[in-house]
Amino acid sequence: MFKSLKRSVLKMFREFLVYHHSSLEFRAKLLTLMVSSDGEMNECEKQKLKEIAHEIYGEDQERAELLIDTVKEYHNKIVTDNGLDFEHLVQQVNKEVQEVKRFCEKIDIGLLMKLHECIDDEAEEECLFQMRIIEFLQGLKEECKV
């Protein structure tokens, strides 16, 4: 009960209570781009998301869970058309990378490809769309190196 309440409070006030919240939110946006590309989050994506979050934050269970919750929050906003759509999320990622150059280091194509593995082999359009997202993010990352 207490753990659930604590997570709820952290989600509501993460901007004030979470150390480096902007970094966590940027990572959540990257992951949301991948899981929301088809408008739904399947079980494979949920499992890979959990693995990725724990790989990123290692021993910090709370931060990993907060990352997962933030991705789900962004995804729900996109699906329910609640103040965020996919194109706006792409624009936010682009803008944040331009403004905060250290965010380029947070773009880990290898981790994003783990989510790409969840696409059904017969979903060619979805596969192609996710590859375009990855190419876009790779391009942003390369821009920062110049």
Salt bridges, closest charged atoms under 4 A:
GLU25 OE2 - ARG14 NE 2.79
GLU25 OE2 - HIS21 ND1 3.75
GLU43 OE2 - LYS46 NZ 3.54
GLU55 OE1 - LYS114 NZ 2.58
GLU62 OE2 - LYS6 NZ 2.83
GLU65 OE1 - ARG7 NH2 3.74
GLU65 OE2 - HIS54 NE2 3.37
ASP69 OD2 - ARG7 NH2 2.68
GLU73 OE1 - ARG14 NH1 3.15
GLU96 OE2 - LYS29 NZ 2.39
GLU99 OE2 - LYS95 NZ 3.96
GLU117 OE1 - LYS48 NZ 3.05
GLU135 OE1 - ARG132 NH1 3.29
